[in-house]
Every structure is written in structure tokens, then in C-alpha cells.
């Protein structure tokens, strides 16, 4: 019963508190736990049996004892208070303001766990988002309503790349502006400060909502952070009709927190100790992106995850790849060459790219140029491996042309400034200037009329 406090704590194990169950307790219900000094901790019910309820505390359980601790069941799930003044605000991982301003003034609260979207109500994503980054716009295009993760490694430039996308993202097909929702899970203070400073300096902070669960916050808080962020995004998109870009970093920290909770609860571990429900748990988060019939707004999602040991077959990137529509993969070797952004285009993929490019959306030559650049750069990789064995001087003249193409492709197409915002026309024109290096007969993925239009009859 709401407002009634119960005694009966049976055990405390890390963030998990086992309490005597009262009537009408439900799964995911919010709970207040008060110690002998009256200090209140918030938690939620994560498991139930006939006699007990298992409560997960969002914070420290120090000071909670078995005799003098009381529990209050609130008969409602964890909710986020939303309102028109969300934009420009900074919250902690539980949706509480940390920017020194007053709480959101609104009577509207939304369940952070979200509501399942009817698949029939979804609208297929087709609108091209121009990020101003050639390696994404030209070869791994981001589409409005898509979920396109960035697979990175520790120490790579994923934060800089995400900040650049947030600054530069725009719809080519309309004048509608993006608003941003940023969720940081287990991030260091300097990372949180980097994003905040970047948003302030570029003037976009007024259209950004930030949720940050810092590294020194309880790891359990990381489980709620992306759900709070996506709840805010759903309110802005589906009730206010805005186009929302959601950046979630770092999903690896989220999964580590999930593994910690699973181990504490004594659940049977799956691959590398992660719980067997890791796939469905990630899907709950990723599938909250998209467009819905009857709503002008949309949610586009860019989760960032650092692959442990740069292993793309690790369970976290592996399962993420199954759920999302592609990935942008960053490469340590390119980063060590001084390239920014160090996007490895060959293992990167955008499964929705084909539906958002072409005449009327980007340009009539986009698909052909992208396919040809992929094919040529793939051949460059093979020739570099051959040159490492037999020596570059033993290569044919055509192979040497390909090596020249590969060097210029990396230095002119993939590499660009952190504040350089290229239009899709500039990106495709750079692609054509590189393809001119090769004989026309090597351009087997482009129709002759396009070659004549953009290069000329004789190359």
C-alpha cells in the first residue's frame, strides 16, 4: 500500500536488498528504502516470489541493516518528469537535475521503461541525414529513424566523432532541425565535460538534453540512464513532433553493470559471464528508435560501444550488430597514422543506406560512387598485402596506381577536420576526383553514362 512503510529486510548483498513481500507488489515498481537515520534510497523491484521481493538499490546500501530499515512500495514504476523546458538541461542517470537549476515544472510523468511500439505503426526510414562526414555520408549513410552504432576501442576518437555528428547533423530534404539527447553511462568526468564544453562552444546546448551517470556513480544507475534518455527522446519526438538524435555512450559500461547485477543475483551466466538475456535487454533499448505513423517526429539512435581488446566478435558488439541496422567501425591502425576520423569503411555498414540515397534524395551517382570506392579500396588492401611479400617495385603499373589511389583515398576522402562540414555534393566530388586516378575500364560498378557525365569520355 502506498505511503505505508514495512519492516522485514531479510538480506543485503551489494546493491540487492531482499525484503518481505507485501500485497499487490509488482515487477519494476519503485521502492523507497529508509535506514535507521531516515536516509532514503530509491530502488526498484527486479524479482518476486511468494514471500519476498528483490529490490535493486540505485546507490550505496551502506547503513542498511536487517532490524531498523523500512521499505515503502510506491505502486508505480520509475518515472521521468517531462515538459517543454527539457531542452538545455543536464540530469544525472536517474533523471534528477545536476545543472543547478530547478526541477522540471510539469505534471506529466512517463514510465522510463517505455511502451512497446506496434510494428504496424512503424514507418520505414528513408530520409537522408547529412552529418558532414564523408566516410559516413558517402559510404555508410545515416537515415532518419535508423539505429547506427559506432564500434570503437579504448582511446580512439569516438567521442570527438559523436560530438561532430551532433554539431553537424541536418536533414537535406527539409529545414527541420535536430534536437539531441545525450546519455553517458559510466563515463569519466573529463568526457562529460568535453561534451558539455563542445555543446556550449558550438551553440547547440540549448537544443540538447544531457543525462550523465559518471564513473564514480553507482554502477546500478547505468541501467536506468539510457531508459531515462530514451523516455525524454520519445516525449520530444512523438508528443512535440521533433526530430531527435540520441547518442548513447558507452554501451559497454551498461553491459558491464548488467553483468554485475546478474552475478549478484546468482543467475546462470552466458558468454563471458554476461546474462543470457543480454540480447533482449539491448533490444529493449535499441528498438526504441524509429518513426511512427501519425507523428511528425522521429528518433535516430547512435549507440557508442568500446570493443574490449578491439574484438568485434565480443558479445556486446556481436549482439548489437544483430539488432541494429549496421555499424560504423573505428580502426586503431588508421588512428595511429594520425587520421581523423579513423573510420574503417570496409567492415562498416549501413543497411538502410540504399533506401535513402539517389536522385531526389542525395544525387543520382551516390550509390554507384560508393560501390566503386568500396571495390577499389578493397583491392588496395589486397595489393598492400602482396607488396608486403614481394616488394612494391615488383608490382604492375596498374597495381601501383591502386596504391596511389589508396593513399589519396585515406588522406583526402576519409581524413577531414573535426570542424569541417562537407555537403554530400562535396563528398561525391572528392570521390570522383579519386576515381579519375584509375583507368575507366576499372570502374566496373558505374554506368558509362555516369562516367561520361562526371569524368568525361576519355580518362
Secondary structure, DSSP 8 states (H G I E B T S, - for coil): -TT-EEE-EEEEETTEEEEE--TT--TTEEEEEE-TT--EEEEEEEEE-SSEEEEEESS--TT--TTT-EEEEEEEE-EEE--GGGTT-EEETTS-B-SSS-----S-EEETT-----GGGEE----EEE-S-HHHHTTS-EETT-B-EEEE-TTSTHHHHHHHHHHH-EESSS---EEEEEEEEEE-HHHHHHHHHHHHHHT-GGGEEEEEEETTS-TTHHHHHHHHHHHHHHIIIIIT--EEEEEEE-HHHHHHHHHHHHHHTT--B-GGG-BTTHHHHHHHHHTT-EEETT-S-EEEEEEEEE-GGG-TTSHHHHHHHHHSSEEEEB-HHHHHTT-SS-B-TTT-EETTGGGT-STTTS-TTHHHHHHHHHHHHHHHHHHHHHHHHH-GGGS-HHHHHHHHHHHHIIIIII---TT----HHHHHHHHHHHHTTS-GGG-TTS-HHHHHHHT-S--
